[in-house]
Amino acid sequence: MNRRRFLAAGLATLGSACAPAGVRTAAAPGSVALADVRRLIVERADPIAGRCRYVADLGTRQVAQPILVARRGERFDAVIENRLPQPTTVHFHGLTLPGAQDGAGFAPIAPGESRRVQFEIRNRSGLYWFHPHPHGFTAEQVHAGLAGLLVVSDEEDHALDVALGLAPENRLALAIADVRVAAGEIRPYAPDAQDCLHGYLGNRALANGRLDARWDVAPGWVRLQILNACNARGLLLAFREGETLVPFYLLGTDGGLLAAPQELERVFLYTGERVDLAIQTGTRQALAAVSLDFDARHHTHDTAARHTHSARAPYAPLAAATICEGGQGGVAHEALADGAALPLFNLRVRGSAARPAPSLPGRLSALGDAAAADAPTRRVRLDLEQHTGFLIDETPYRIDELGWSVNRATREVWEIKNSPISMPHPMHLHGFGFRVLRRQGTFGPARALATASAGRVATDLGVKDTVVVWPNETVWLAVDFALPRDPAFSGAQRFMFHCHNLEHEDGMMMRNLTVT
């Protein structure tokens, strides 16, 4: 079985299981090869609830909410068709793409229009994803269900699966989101002013679009690639058998495999971040994935965000709801606070092991060190302005701003300092991966997980494109602005740096950067 077919077999049940009713699909799986997609349709599935979906048109069939699979070096060449009543884009989060293909929102696709997008997969193996990024509409559209998974493989990734002896059903790619459920129904997106300050939080978890999700796995190793696709909620991910925490191994982060596995019992996963995990079922019959209770450190006093987006004025919300208006001075009663314990999904072990599971390899990747000797330092400040909300360097975002100027093929160290009066900010850089060099000022519960050098946590040891910065914490990143020598990357390339709490992103906690 070749690599792409293995991934398609292993991920098959995931895409089809969350396909909304009314979309015709073949009996074949919901995971499809990226190169086979001819059109990627963005449409509203339920106007009353405001739910939306992606549909991949393969020419001979359509697959709703597809999980896309690709090998490094393969190409995407498809038309993106916008059937929403709002402008949209498709941002391929984590991929190194030309600025024009990145989908950052500089050139949104208007309702009823289409755009052809072409690019080559140049990144390492890992879990990447695609989601809307139109200025002022991102939070609403992602919450509506527009979060798609892209699984990229390469030789290191394939070697790991072989070493683990993975059964096809034991490799799962999962997107975790939270929604507000009342009377058995998902509530439409209707944030008040406090939601737009703290982020829109739910009370139930969806795993690949399903409440109370469960998957059957075979005995042995199970490999889980997990995305936090929540608008704002941080997850302290753990696995339980009954009330006992079950250890697991961190294999990789946003941009691929670590050099070596890290044994853990819990791991922070903030919005936009991904982890690649392996867990041994042993003699267990069931495992429950949960987010453990933690202090999310929301220190905002009486600030209230007032988002005003001229871009939104001509367009109605996806559901009959208001955006960032009203509020009772706290999180709505349907929501669980950020950091509250939350069940995520369940694994049920079927059958008995024919032989003992193989040992986990001690080395996973040729990933080098995160050194950044002699690189200039760019200092970035995350601020809270009482009447505007969260900003970067006290600067309200303008989509036409020139932003920071960066020379291609150079390296920089970014020193990102979060204010004491703040909350956790998962900061995302478009177009480039980075390495975490060190942390300083990390608060207690997060500091307890800092088992690596220089105050770093285990997820800091890999290639990242999104990193959480806690209140009063400083994080140093090594960023390499090398771009491929390819005509598609000629000329100035414009990208974004922003908070991936999506209400903060829509609230102008962004900056542009231009690579020349």
PADO-960280 format. One record per residue (C-alpha): residue number from 1; residue in three letters; x, y, z. Coordinates in pm, whole numbers, plus 50000, padded with zeros to 5 digits. Each point is the difference from the previous one (the first is absolute). Layout:
<nodes>
  num  residuo     px     py     pz
  NUM      ala      X      Y      Z
...
</nodes>
This chain:
<nodes>
  num  residuo     px     py     pz
    1      met  50000  50000  50000
    2      asn  50152  50335  49901
    3      arg  50030  50288  50243
    4      arg  49708  50207  49874
    5      arg  49766  49700  49994
    6      phe  50106  49910  50357
    7      leu  49910  50348  50119
    8      ala  49672  49996  49811
    9      ala  49909  49663  50153
   10      gly  50095  50108  50349
   11      leu  49815  50330  49982
   12      ala  49704  49876  49798
   13      thr  49739  49980  50272
   14      leu  50077  50347  50128
   15      gly  49897  50209  49703
   16      ser  49695  49793  49912
   17      ala  49881  49986  50359
   18      cys  49960  50377  50021
   19      ala  49858  50053  49652
   20      pro  49681  50207  50032
   21      ala  49679  49849  49870
   22      gly  49893  50086  49648
   23      val  50345  49979  49838
   24      arg  50042  49707  49765
   25      thr  50321  49808  50057
   26      ala  50123  49671  49870
   27      ala  50028  49712  50242
   28      ala  50371  50068  49988
   29      pro  50166  50195  50278
   30      gly  49977  50363  50103
   31      ser  50377  50039  49975
   32      val  50116  50091  49652
   33      ala  50329  50070  49825
   34      leu  50076  50370  49982
   35      ala  50111  49963  49638
   36      asp  49660  49852  49900
   37      val  49797  50304  50111
   38      arg  49867  50201  49704
   39      arg  49774  50239  50193
   40      leu  49984  50086  50369
   41      ile  49651  50130  50068
   42      val  49926  50218  50305
   43      glu  49631  49998  50077
   44      arg  49737  50054  50269
   45      ala  49839  49670  50103
   46      asp  49742  50130  50250
   47      pro  49894  50366  49964
   48      ile  49803  50002  50326
   49      ala  50284  49870  50217
   50      gly  50264  50163  49781
   51      arg  50193  49673  49954
   52      cys  50234  49978  49700
   53      arg  50212  49734  49829
   54      tyr  50273  49935  49748
   55      val  49923  49768  49709
   56      ala  50282  49856  49788
   57      asp  49896  49942  49639
   58      leu  50215  49726  49847
   59      gly  49832  50011  49662
   60      thr  49830  49661  50044
   61      arg  49870  50046  50354
   62      gln  49974  50250  50283
   63      val  50122  49958  50357
   64      ala  49874  50223  50281
   65      gln  50240  50116  50272
   66      pro  50290  49814  49837
   67      ile  50324  49909  50172
   68      leu  50260  50075  49734
   69      val  50313  49783  49978
   70      ala  50317  50075  49805
   71      arg  50362  49905  49969
   72      arg  50262  50270  50016
   73      gly  50062  50122  49646
   74      glu  49644  49948  49873
   75      arg  49801  50287  49850
   76      phe  49663  50158  50064
   77      asp  49823  50149  49698
   78      ala  49634  50073  50063
   79      val  49733  50266  49978
   80      ile  49871  50132  50333
   81      glu  49630  50082  49964
   82      asn  49830  50226  50254
   83      arg  49631  49920  50049
   84      leu  49977  50186  50331
   85      pro  49806  50326  50037
   86      gln  50326  50155  50129
   87      pro  50350  50043  49855
   88      thr  50241  49723  50090
   89      thr  50349  49864  49937
   90      val  50168  49665  50053
   91      his  50317  50037  50209
   92      phe  50225  49694  49998
   93      his  50123  50032  50356
   94      gly  50363  49902  50051
   95      leu  50099  49958  49635
   96      thr  50278  50207  49842
   97      leu  49819  50148  49701
   98      pro  50036  50310  49783
   99      gly  49818  50293  50158
  100      ala  49738  49998  49725
  101      gln  49909  49636  50075
  102      asp  50010  50026  50380
  103      gly  49635  50108  50035
  104      ala  50077  50259  50265
  105      gly  49711  50230  49914
  106      phe  50173  50266  49792
  107      ala  49788  49897  49698
  108      pro  49679  49831  50122
  109      ile  49773  49801  49769
  110      ala  49665  50179  49974
  111      pro  49670  49811  50034
  112      gly  49925  49808  49682
  113      glu  50355  50032  49866
  114      ser  50284  49752  49950
  115      arg  50379  50003  49991
  116      arg  50255  49751  49874
  117      val  50272  49912  50251
  118      gln  50318  49808  49911
  119      phe  50294  49904  50219
  120      glu  50248  49726  50088
  121      ile  50024  49836  50344
  122      arg  50350  50087  50123
  123      asn  49959  49940  50373
  124      arg  50107  49708  50214
  125      ser  49750  49731  50091
  126      gly  49745  50109  50257
  127      leu  49643  50105  50063
  128      tyr  49916  50326  49827
  129      trp  49655  50150  49950
  130      phe  49794  50240  49792
  131      his  49745  50255  50116
  132      pro  49849  50339  49906
  133      his  50200  50316  50059
  134      pro  49787  50292  49868
  135      his  50053  50315  50205
  136      gly  49719  50035  50253
  137      phe  49828  49667  49919
  138      thr  50258  49740  50107
  139      ala  49863  49912  50345
  140      glu  49643  49965  49879
  141      gln  50088  49781  49702
  142      val  50241  49769  50185
  143      his  49750  49953  50282
  144      ala  49740  49912  49734
  145      gly  50204  49688  49918
  146      leu  50252  50117  49741
  147      ala  50311  49825  50132
  148      gly  50151  49737  49771
  149      leu  50294  49768  50063
  150      leu  50300  49945  49771
  151      val  50230  49706  50084
  152      val  50343  50023  49832
  153      ser  50230  49698  49993
  154      asp  50363  49939  49909
  155      glu  50262  49726  50048
  156      glu  50058  50070  50372
  157      asp  49626  49986  50063
  158      his  49965  49673  49810
  159      ala  50294  49843  50186
  160      leu  49836  50083  50334
  161      asp  49671  49835  49903
  162      val  50188  49687  49894
  163      ala  50199  49995  50325
  164      leu  49679  50028  50205
  165      gly  49832  49722  49803
  166      leu  49689  50220  49967
  167      ala  49674  49844  49895
  168      pro  49833  50235  49745
  169      glu  49716  50081  50244
  170      asn  50255  50097  50266
  171      arg  50112  50318  49828
  172      leu  49751  50280  50058
  173      ala  49998  50370  49910
  174      leu  49764  50199  50222
  175      ala  49879  50360  50018
  176      ile  49868  50100  50344
  177      ala  49760  50295  50021
  178      asp  49761  50121  50269
  179      val  49642  50119  49950
  180      arg  49711  50114  50216
  181      val  49731  49733  50018
  182      ala  49655  50064  50146
  183      ala  49698  49767  49976
  184      gly  50207  49763  49789
  185      glu  50074  50261  49732
  186      ile  50318  50191  49913
  187      arg  49934  50367  50068
  188      pro  50076  50249  49720
  189      tyr  50310  50215  50032
  190      ala  49882  50311  50186
  191      pro  50284  50143  50211
  192      asp  49937  50294  50229
  193      ala  50264  50263  50079
  194      gln  50154  49790  50277
  195      asp  50021  49697  49771
  196      cys  50187  50215  49751
  197      leu  50245  50096  50273
  198      his  50060  49656  50151
  199      gly  49922  49791  49691
  200      tyr  49686  49804  49917
  201      leu  49984  49693  50226
  202      gly  49768  49700  49986
  203      asn  49878  49735  50243
  204      arg  50045  49685  49788
  205      ala  50278  49867  49779
  206      leu  49972  49892  49639
  207      ala  50255  49754  49862
  208      asn  49994  50011  49619
  209      gly  49657  50158  50016
  210      arg  49847  49746  50240
  211      leu  49877  50034  50356
  212      asp  50090  49710  50233
  213      ala  50233  49865  49731
  214      arg  50140  49648  50030
  215      trp  50227  49791  49780
  216      asp  50087  49631  50003
  217      val  50368  49913  49990
  218      ala  50199  49677  49996
  219      pro  50232  49894  50284
  220      gly  50351  50143  49980
  221      trp  50129  50348  49927
  222      val  49751  50273  49907
  223      arg  50132  50313  49827
  224      leu  49791  50315  50042
  225      gln  50062  50326  49816
  226      ile  49784  50258  50179
  227      leu  49913  50360  49914
  228      asn  49853  50249  50244
  229      ala  49741  50157  49766
  230      cys  49815  50185  50278
  231      asn  49948  50372  49953
  232      ala  50158  50083  50333
  233      arg  50011  49706  50244
  234      gly  50331  49862  50117
  235      leu  50021  49626  50061
  236      leu  50207  49818  50260
  237      leu  49986  49669  49817
  238      ala  50020  49672  50189
  239      phe  49873  49641  49976
  240      arg  49817  49808  50269
  241      glu  49916  49641  50071
  242      gly  49731  50047  50262
  243      glu  50149  50262  50232
  244      thr  50364  49906  49925
  245      leu  50210  50212  49767
  246      val  50164  49791  49729
  247      pro  50344  50115  49879
  248      phe  50061  50063  49631
  249      tyr  50285  50111  49775
  250      leu  50027  50333  49821
  251      leu  50134  49923  49651
  252      gly  49964  50335  49827
  253      thr  49855  50349  49996
  254      asp  49864  50247  49742
  255      gly  50276  49950  49744
  256      gly  50083  49631  50029
  257      leu  50184  49744  50208
  258      leu  50225  50072  50297
  259      ala  50353  49866  50008
  260      ala  49896  49756  50274
  261      pro  49672  49906  50173
  262      gln  49907  50165  50331
  263      glu  49804  49804  50263
  264      leu  49721  50211  50155
  265      glu  49676  49978  50196
  266      arg  49855  50333  49880
  267      val  50077  50262  49739
  268      phe  49872  50352  49934
  269      leu  49844  50048  49658
  270      tyr  49881  50351  49921
  271      thr  49795  50112  49702
  272      gly  50172  49931  49667
  273      glu  50262  49770  50157
  274      arg  50036  49633  49908
  275      val  50156  49701  50172
  276      asp  50097  49656  49870
  277      leu  49966  49735  50271
  278      ala  50045  49627  50047
  279      ile  49820  49809  50272
  280      gln  50023  49630  50080
  281      thr  49667  49827  50060
  282      gly  50157  49705  50182
  283      thr  49726  49799  50167
  284      arg  49767  50300  50021
  285      gln  49652  49980  49852
  286      ala  49928  50372  49986
  287      leu  50173  50337  50024
  288      ala  49839  50341  50050
  289      ala  50167  50313  49865
  290      val  49929  50298  50225
  291      ser  50106  50355  50062
  292      leu  50101  50028  50364
  293      asp  49905  50294  50223
  294      phe  50258  50283  50007
  295      asp  50028  50372  50079
  296      ala  49975  50174  49662
  297      arg  50125  50333  50138
  298      his  49743  50242  49856
  299      his  50107  50329  50161
  300      thr  49808  50272  49817
  301      his  49830  50212  50271
  302      asp  49705  50201  49862
  303      thr  50121  50026  49642
  304      ala  49739  49945  49730
  305      ala  50086  49931  49637
  306      arg  49810  50198  49741
  307      his  50064  49853  49659
  308      thr  49906  50219  49708
  309      his  50059  49860  49654
  310      ser  49903  50205  49700
  311      ala  50045  49683  49794
  312      arg  49707  49838  50186
  313      ala  49752  50279  49934
  314      pro  49861  49872  49665
  315      tyr  49959  49641  50123
  316      ala  49763  49833  50245
  317      pro  50124  49743  50255
  318      leu  49983  49634  49900
  319      ala  49711  49959  50246
  320      ala  49754  50256  50133
  321      ala  50229  50122  50276
  322      thr  50190  50309  50109
  323      ile  50380  50014  50021
  324      cys  50188  50157  50294
  325      glu  49700  50191  50134
  326      gly  49848  50013  50350
  327      gly  50129  49780  50278
  328      gln  49955  49951  50372
  329      gly  50361  50060  50099
  330      gly  50091  49632  49993
  331      val  49995  49682  49794
  332      ala  49652  49899  49882
  333      his  49820  49745  50214
  334      glu  50018  49730  49732
  335      ala  50381  50005  49999
  336      leu  50261  49827  50212
  337      ala  50287  50225  50103
  338      asp  50332  49963  49825
  339      gly  50197  49741  50200
  340      ala  49693  49807  50120
  341      ala  50016  49621  49974
  342      leu  49843  49871  49677
  343      pro  49955  49649  49851
  344      leu  50133  49988  49642
  345      phe  49962  49653  49841
  346      asn  50030  49628  50077
  347      leu  50196  49706  49859
  348      arg  49865  49646  50029
  349      val  50244  49711  49956
  350      arg  49862  49713  49794
  351      gly  50158  49652  49991
  352      ser  50307  49860  50167
  353      ala  50366  50047  49913
  354      ala  50152  49725  49788
  355      arg  50351  50090  50118
  356      pro  50165  50266  50220
  357      ala  50015  50349  49857
  358      pro  50345  50105  49871
  359      ser  50215  50244  50195
  360      leu  49973  50368  49921
  361      pro  50309  50119  49808
  362      gly  50242  50212  50201
  363      arg  50063  50233  49705
  364      leu  49722  50131  49776
  365      ser  50153  50269  49781
  366      ala  50320  50172  49896
  367      leu  49865  50324  50147
  368      gly  50290  50229  50093
  369      asp  50048  50241  50288
  370      ala  49812  50329  50033
  371      ala  50315  50216  50007
  372      ala  49981  50359  49871
  373      ala  50350  50137  50059
  374      asp  50059  50365  49903
  375      ala  49642  50047  49870
  376      pro  49854  50347  50062
  377      thr  49719  50025  50255
  378      arg  49655  50137  49919
  379      arg  49808  50097  50313
  380      val  49623  49949  49992
  381      arg  49757  50104  50271
  382      leu  49652  49860  50059
  383      asp  49785  50275  50150
  384      leu  49652  50057  50142
  385      glu  49836  50334  49920
  386      gln  49697  50074  50217
  387      his  49760  50104  49726
  388      thr  50136  49807  49702
  389      gly  50109  49669  50148
  390      phe  50316  49804  49924
  391      leu  50259  50142  49762
  392      ile  50356  49936  49883
  393      asp  50243  50282  50082
  394      glu  49703  50223  50094
  395      thr  49911  50022  49631
  396      pro  49646  49938  49870
  397      tyr  50020  49788  49687
  398      arg  49943  50138  49651
  399      ile  49986  49748  49718
  400      asp  50185  50240  49767
  401      glu  50286  50068  50241
  402      leu  50355  49937  49878
  403      gly  50084  49830  50329
  404      trp  50343  49866  50083
  405      ser  50261  49975  49727
  406      val  50209  49682  49994
  407      asn  50284  49902  49767
  408      arg  49957  49656  49845
  409      ala  50254  49732  50093
  410      thr  50075  50176  50329
  411      arg  49942  49879  50355
  412      glu  49854  50193  50288
  413      val  49934  49940  50368
  414      trp  49655  50117  50102
  415      glu  49966  50101  50366
  416      ile  49625  49991  50071
  417      lys  49893  50152  50333
  418      asn  49643  49967  50130
  419      ser  49856  50257  50239
  420      pro  49925  49901  50362
  421      ile  49642  50127  49951
  422      ser  49916  49761  49720
  423      met  49912  49638  49922
  424      pro  50169  49717  49805
  425      his  50063  50095  49637
  426      pro  50072  49723  49746
  427      met  50208  50194  49747
  428      his  50009  49875  49640
  429      leu  50247  50091  49725
  430      his  49890  49944  49640
  431      gly  50240  49848  49750
  432      phe  50288  49907  50228
  433      gly  50073  49751  50274
  434      phe  50204  50097  50303
  435      arg  50176  49844  50298
  436      val  49948  50096  50363
  437      leu  50330  50099  50161
  438      arg  49891  50072  50357
  439      arg  49723  50120  50232
  440      gln  50012  50231  50298
  441      gly  49732  50095  50252
  442      thr  49777  49699  49932
  443      phe  49726  49965  50262
  444      gly  49984  49709  50247
  445      pro  49796  49717  49838
  446      ala  50159  50057  49660
  447      arg  50347  50030  50156
  448      ala  49947  49660  50161
  449      leu  49994  49853  49647
  450      ala  50324  50174  49901
  451      thr  50214  49687  49999
  452      ala  50233  50111  49718
  453      ser  50290  50245  50017
  454      ala  49957  50380  50013
  455      gly  49656  49974  50159
  456      arg  49848  49829  49698
  457      val  49714  49748  49996
  458      ala  50008  49682  49792
  459      thr  49803  50152  49712
  460      asp  50270  50271  49969
  461      leu  50250  49740  49877
  462      gly  49860  49972  49646
  463      val  49929  50222  49702
  464      lys  49713  50235  50082
  465      asp  49781  50251  49820
  466      thr  49783  50084  50304
  467      val  50124  50054  50356
  468      val  49810  50095  50315
  469      val  50132  50293  50206
  470      trp  49861  50018  50353
  471      pro  49936  50329  50190
  472      asn  50325  50162  50115
  473      glu  50202  49740  49807
  474      thr  50274  50065  49744
  475      val  50069  49748  49724
  476      trp  50299  50008  49763
  477      leu  49958  49850  49652
  478      ala  50252  49925  49725
  479      val  49840  50083  49664
  480      asp  50165  49909  49669
  481      phe  49863  50210  49712
  482      ala  50149  49785  49725
  483      leu  49761  49964  49705
  484      pro  50025  49744  49719
  485      arg  50185  50102  49685
  486      asp  49693  49986  49784
  487      pro  49835  50258  49768
  488      ala  49684  49974  50211
  489      phe  50192  50157  50290
  490      ser  50157  50284  49800
  491      gly  49937  50359  50102
  492      ala  49869  50121  50335
  493      gln  49802  49742  50196
  494      arg  49746  50123  50256
  495      phe  49902  49789  50302
  496      met  49832  50044  50339
  497      phe  50085  49953  50366
  498      his  49702  49987  50235
  499      cys  49832  49850  50303
  500      his  49812  49678  49920
  501      asn  49735  50068  50258
  502      leu  49767  50074  49709
  503      glu  49803  50271  50176
  504      his  50333  50175  50064
  505      glu  50098  49954  49635
  506      asp  49674  50156  49886
  507      gly  50054  50267  50265
  508      met  50316  50119  49822
  509      met  50269  49818  50201
  510      met  50202  49959  49680
  511      arg  50299  50148  49817
  512      asn  50117  49963  49641
  513      leu  50354  49918  49898
  514      thr  50153  50029  49654
  515      val  50292  49781  49894
  516      thr  50212  50162  49728
</nodes>
